[in-house]
Structures are given as C-alpha cells and as structure tokens.
Amino acid sequence: MVIETKLQTNTLKLIDDLKSVCANYGLGNDGNEFKIITQAFLYKFLNDQFIAEAKKKDKNLAKVKDAEEFYKCISAMSEDDFAQLERKMDGNIAKLKPIHFIRFLFQRQNEGDFAKLVDDTLIDIATLNNDIFAIKTEGEAKVILFDRISQFIADPAKRDEFCRAIINKLVNFQFSFEGSFAKGYDFYATIFEYLIKDYNSNSGGKYAEYYTPHAVARIMAAILVPKEQHKVLRNISCYDPAAGSGTLLMNLAHAIGEDRCAIYTQDISQKSSNLLRLNLILNSLVLSISNVIQGNTLLHPYHKEGNRLKRFDYIVSNPPFKLDFSDFREQLDCDENRQRFFAGIPKFKAKDKSKMEIYQLFLQHIIFSLKPAGKAAVVVPTGFITAQSGIDKAIRQYLVENKMLAGVVSMPSNIFATTGTNVSILFIDGANKSDVVLVDASNLGEKIKDGKNQKTILTTAEEQQIIEIFNQKQIKDDFSVVVSYEEIANKNYSLSAGQYFDVKIEYVDITPEEFAAKMKKFSDNLESLFSQSRQLEDEIKNQLVKVKYE
C-alpha cells in the first residue's frame, strides 16, 4: 500500500511538472497543452512498459537496477539478440528500438536541432507501431500515436530548449511505472482522471464533453455484470457510440475482464478519441484501439457486419443530452434510418437550436445496436422517464412492449458537477421478460463544493446499496419498487419509482374511553370556534349599523 501510494504521488507530480514546463513556455491553458502533456506522459509510460516486459523475458536484463544501466545493456545488444528479445515480448507492448529510449535523447540534448530529433523519434515510434496504436476516422484516415510536439511552440528559436526541458523532466524524475503494471485499472483510473481533468470539460463549445463520475460508471458496470459473472464471460463485445475518454467502457471491461472483451467506440471529438486511446493503452486493451473511430455516429455509424450495423453484447453510454444538430438533421430523416430511429427524430428548434434533444437519437441507436439478449446502461435526463408524450414516451413504450427493460436508477441532483440536469440511468436487458426494478436514489449522497459548482458524492456504502437492491430486485419503502410490464403500461409507461410507492396511512389502536375523550375534545373545540364566530357576526352587524351616508 505504501509503495502504491508513493507511486501514485510520483505519477501525479510528473504530470504537474510537465504542466509547469508548458506554462513556462507560454502553453499554459493553451489548446495544444493537453497534446503535449498526454504524449509526453505516454512516451514515458511506453518506455517503462517496454523495460518491464524486457526484464520478464531476459534473465540478464532482469538484474538491471535502473533505466540508465538498462539503456547501456540494450544498446550493447547485437541486432539478432535484440530481434530475439522482441519476438519473446507481448504483442500489446509498443515496439521500441534503442534509439527510441528517453536516455538516448537525454544523452544528445546538447546537439543541434534537438527538437527535430525528439519529433523524429516520436514519429518513428508511431510509424513502427501504426498497425496497433493508430485510431481511424470514419473516412478510414489513420490518426497516429504521436505528433511533432515542438510544432506547438510558435518561436522556432525556443523549440530545442522546450524539448530539452521535457526530456529532462522525464529523465530526472526518479521513478518508474514498472511497479504499477500488475495493478490494472483501479490504479490507473485515478491517474487518468487527474491527467485529463483540465482537458475534458464543458469548455469545448458545440461538442462539449462531460467527464462521467466514477460512481456512476461503477454502478452501471456492477449492475450490468454482477459479481457472479465476473471473469466467466467470454468473447464479449462492448460498445459506446459517444465514448468520450472511455470511463464507462473501462469500468465495464474491468468487470468482464480486459482479456475477455473487445471494445468498440465512436465519438465525433478528435480530442476524446486520443484520450480514449491513451486509456486503452493504460488498461491493457491495446488490441481494441483499431476499433476506436473518430466520427459522427448518428450520421455515419462505422461499425458494421456486412451491410447492416453491428450488434453488441453490452452497450454503455453517457451521450450528450441537448445539442444543435440542425446542420445534419435532414440527412437523418431518410428511409435508411426508419428502423434505427423508430420513435422519431427530434424537431428543429429555431429559437434555440442548442436545446435539440440529441440524446433521443443516441438512445434509439443504442437500442437498435443491441443483440437480442444484449444489455445496455445509458445516462438520460430524468425528465425522460416521465414525459407524457413525444419521442421519450414512444421509446419507453417500445421497451415495455418488447419486454427489454431491466430498470431505472434515478440519481441525486448534481451527481455531475458540470451540469445541473438531474440524471437517471436506464438499464436495458433483452433477456428480462419479467419484473422491472425502479430505484429512487435522489436523496442519497453528500453535497460538496467542486470549484464554483456544487457536487453530490455517493459513499461506497450507498453505491453498494443501489447495486445490491437492483441486482437482487429488493423492495424498500420510499426507495425501490419491483413492477411488472403491465403495471408500467397502466401508468402511461412512467419509469419513475415514486409513482409506484404505496401511500401509507398510519393507524394507532386506542380504547373506547380514549376515543370518547378525543371526540369530546373535538366537540368542545368546535363549540368554542362556533361561539367566536357568532360574536364576530354580531360585531360586524353592529359596525354596519353605525355606517352613515355623508
């Protein structure tokens, strides 16, 4: 535990040090800062990962104590010995040559055109590993692993100095990721959240991104994949059509087993797709990088089997709720999309196009993309579960009539610090033909300040309470109900737990004498009130008599 805490502290400090370098060269809060930070971080990570794997495969390298000594040993290897070492290594590990190591660059930092050397090294690594680490756009263009980081410095005279500062931070920071590779997602989740906290916010304009809280992600994964199913599922396909940086998918993959599932994603944001790639690398899901697509899911869904859209075992998503999609709405309204958007396409809102309910399209796309017995968990605005008409009601009616609901969990307000919208989690299950669980968790959690915003934090016990009650289909007063599809239909397809709670009237047993005493007290009180009323009537009459015309 002490080693893990030290490792985590050092990792966070490295991120802060890299941010400090960017700030010193005028890139603090610059639009390209996140590229430099994440790529420098990834370069260090891939170096340490290669070293750790090489030590596992070569008994001589296993005796090496530090990175400098390792570099000397690896540089002294013959081409044949190095090639033999590479063949032994895990195919998910990035291929590196001796000239790709941080130590190689560090030893040449005083040479001319150092920025070019750094840039060429990163591009060479990206090219060498393009087949595994490149992500694709919907048009089949490949987005390689690294950029030329010096290009983000406007003044060419400062580029060598900037790259020298980055490499020095990576070399002089006396720690390695080597001790973390056995820890998996639980370790990297915190690191990744800290790494991207300034870069995955709602400042992205039209395609704003909201980081999904880990509590929401954990609840979704634990309900979709109960503990008894952990590590027993095989060859599972997992999908998110609005993946962002991948928090929901990482939790789901962690529950299933990273080596037992394949990740498929699409997201319109290039930034999010790059962050997702990093998340997959950190979580031993490198083989899924080829399934990461940057593009418009609604207009050009990429993942297909033959001529039809691919169907998935599990889908998780926190899609944007409201967004201006007026520029491509008409293209969606075509015969090809009639089945996919079975409940309709949200109307154009001329007064405020930013309030077009795009989540309704994502939700229909998700339902259409599920296998017959597939499961999904989707974050929706709480208003969706009770809307009395329109597309929302039509979607709920479709889920009920086709008996493919598992239930709903209504979350506390401000569970997302960046938006005041109340949210619920809709759970879909094509195999659930019986009762549906509705949970009202809106009163749970503790309110805290998160910058200028208020945020609700669930305790671990509260998370477990939600998960256990849902998975075990428990009924708890004013918290959860279990209802049939028929009951839901009779309530106009409402999925709000509160509408199914029993109204309880408390009865207290009393003796005849106590009853008589209570009735006498009521009678006496009434007589007193009547007496006061008569006095008031007389007073009003007397006052009226005194009124004279003048």
C-alpha angles and dihedrals in degrees: 000000000000091000091049092049091049091048092050093047091051092048092053090048090053090055090049091049091052090050089051091055090052091049091050090056096047097262099110108132088357116148091246098046093094091056092055095044096046094043095048089047091049093048090055091045094052091048092053092043091054091048092050092049093045091053090053092053101040121053093202093053089047088070093057113113107197143017095258093054090044091054091051091051095045091047091052093055119108117242090252093051092048091048090050090051091051091052090056095051127096112270091229091065116095114254111242134179124209089258089059096064123108089236091059091056093043092057091053099044094115094054121104120266091023092159089058091050091052093046093047090049093053093045090048091053090048092049093047090052099035096118092060107026104038118101122209137229121223086259091058095251113144122234106207126220100253139031127208095269096195091065089075090068106086096203110068090203090064098049099087090048092048094050090046090055092050094049092046091054091051094047101040095048100100102216138080135211087228093104093054104058094088092052099069128184100347089063098042097044091074093043093049094048090051092046095055102029092107095041106047102059140121092268092092096100117220095006097043117179127215121199109233111232114244091235090061092045093049093049092049093049095044093052094044092047111028117203094259089062095050112123094358099088118093136200094000122176115216124190141186117181092193098033103164108181093337106253094142094047093048091055091047093048090048091055094047096038122264092242092050100057143051122218123222122185146164129188133165093222118090090198093054092047090055091048090048090053089054090049091052091050092051091050103048093254097119093132089064094058090090087062093057109106127187108209149085107303096192097048100032111018104192108194110085143156107214109315097338134072116272116255120221138209094222133018126186126177147161098194124187109273103209126015140149106256094154091119092068103021095105091053089059093053098081140112091260090064100043094102096039094050094038095157096049142264118280113255126253110263108209096184095053115005091179088072096062106131099240092163088073089064094047091049092052090046090052093050090049091048096055124103113241091263095029126130131222139181118197132179109229135172108267090238087071093070096059107028107136097212146003130050095330093059092042091055092049091048090051091052092049097044091048091044096231103130127113097176149266135271114201107209129213118270116268094022081139107054093201097058133040093210114121110235138201131191115235114206117202123192122174090196096055106098096157135053127357125219120222118188128188105201093158094116096053128096139046123271115232136167116257105186106298092342135078117236134190117223122198118213120232089251091054092050090051091047091057093045096047096045091049097044094044093042092232124176116223125176113260090353113065142009135186113217138175126241088249092056090051091051090051090054092057089263094296114167096192111121092211092066090062099046115116117248104232125205114196116225124197121196114233134176123250089252092053090048091051091048092051092049091049090051091051090048093049091049091051092048090051091050092047090050091051089049092054091049090051092050091052091049092051091051092049091051092050091054089058094054109106133187115246 
